[in-house]
Amino acid sequence: MSTPERAGRKEWIALGVLALPLLLVSMDVSVLYFAVPFISSDLGVSATQQLWIFDIYGFVLAGLLITMGSLGDRIGRRKLLIFGAIAFGLASVAAAYAQSPEQLIAARAVLGIGGATLMPSTLALIRNMFHDAGQRSKAIAFWSAIMMGGISLGPVLGGFLLEHFWWGSVFLINTPFMLLLLVLAPVLLPEFKTQAKGRFDLLSSALSLASVLPVIWGIKELAANGIETLPIVSIVAGLIVGFGFIQRQRTADHPMIELAMFRNRAFSGALAANTIGTLALVGNAVFMTQYLQLVLGMSPLKAALWSLVPSVAVGAAAPVGSVLAQRIDRAYVLGIGFVIGAAGFGVLTQMHVDSSLVVLLVGAGLLAAGLVMVMSLVTEAIVGAVAPERAGSAAALMETCSEFGGALGIAVLGSIGTAAYRGNLDSHLPSALPAGVADGVREGLPAASAIAAHLPTQLGNLVLDAARLSFSHSLNVVATVGAVLLAATAIAVTLLLRGTSHPASSTSDDAEIESGKREVVAEGNGRAAVVS
């Protein structure tokens, strides 16, 4: 086995270029949080249109990730990245100057298309630029930190822009960065594509979209409205189409996804770990946001600023995990990450209405640090477990699993929290409360806060105190469930993935675990690479 070529200064500068689209795409998930009231007032947005403005971006992004990952493998990842940057920049301008809700929804859909091209392309290019396992580990740790930082910065940036400019500024901020990417990408990023045979499988693309969208939509609807027939039918229909997609990959001459990848324990185990980690992280974020705003009474911007504090721990977690994985088996480091996350949930089980903010920040910081360490390492495992020409498809699968994990986090942990809230609330509400008011308060803390504001002062305070007490109880229950889940995952992932990796100082390229000769073209540096 030959020693893989180490990346030089150009590749590390190129990594900084790749951070631009990744930061903006991850920010676009959360940047709208504060802008909706301004958009609703200006455009006359209905409640249904407001939901679509929020959700259409994530739906399109999730539904097209697999397609775009495979397309990038075939036509070139740099080419797809540039196309995505153009689409994302133009859609951002269209969203900023939208004159109706329908125009804004359409622009957000195009943003989702652009995002679906950008996310797998950035990770796949990292796989192509960093062949040395140790360097790749550091590059992916940086990638993970940028992605999490973008999600955290979105609400803060949105709040700042809305205090000084009109609501369209939250979209327009994307454009100059995308222009910079268009200038730098052709100079600094190598092109990489497979020598693919046959036509692009449009049927597989349609099947992947028709399987992912109904499942994610159904999960989100169940989380928002409880058990209903239509979301369940949607999930079942998506799963049936998903089975058809898998069958298509088994029989197609040139499949979009090589199912043989899933026989690799490092790959399939890392996908599962990534899904659970995202589930826990997103599920907790929902409760943390409500606690800061509705229990502690912070303004949205102040709550967003405080929510950045745990990111201090996040910034160090990914590099520390990367260093540890160079010295010991990656499975043990993943186990440590999940244990740290479980400890964070353990701290959150001690949160009460009158608890210090420090308790919340410590718990959230431990949880975020542990799970970001996990996600950085599983990202490395996923892209390192496949040959470079399949990196785009592998990255797309990972991002799709992240979307599923986020939806499940809101649905599963949200449902558990709602049940705990309602179960605890009945014993604390004032007995003289009208039945209609009591039913409204049972919907959740946001509804209880709105109702309490319209009640007589003394009664409203009693209702709000009861709702806050019950919400704190629900947070404790969710944290307990999360701690058990992460502790169990720590054991499972250590046993499942033990022995699938070696310290990153090894001279062998991780891609060599895939058998068979596959020729790929690396156009950017003028050489062809053969991966065995």
Secondary structure, DSSP 8 states (H G I E B T S, - for coil): --------HHHHHHHHHHHHHHHHHHHHTTTTTTTHHHHHHHHT--HHHHHHHHHHHHHHHHHHHHHHHHHHHHH-HHHHHHHHHHHHHHHHHHHHT--SHHHHHHHHHHHHHHHHHHHHHHHHHHHHH--SHHHHHHHHHHHHHHHHHHHHHHHHHHHHHHHHS-TTHHHHTHHHHHHHHHHHHHHHS--EEE---S---HHHHHHHHHHHHHHHHHHHHHHHH-S-HHHHHHHHHHHHHHHHHHHHHHH-SS-SS-GGGGG-HHHHHHHHHHHHHHHHHHHHHHHHHHIIIIIS---HHHHHHHHTTTHHHHHHHHHHHHHHHTTS-HHHHHHHHHHHHHHHHHHHTT--TT--HHHHHHHHHHHHHHHHHHHHHHHHHHHHSS-GGGHHHHHHHHHHHHHHHHHHIIIIIHHHHHHHHHHHHTTTS-TTS-HHHHHHHTT-HHHHHHHHTTS-HHHHHHHHHHHHHHHHHHHHHHHHHHHHHHHHHHHHHHHHHTTS---TT-SS-GGGGS-S-EEEEETTTTEEEEE-
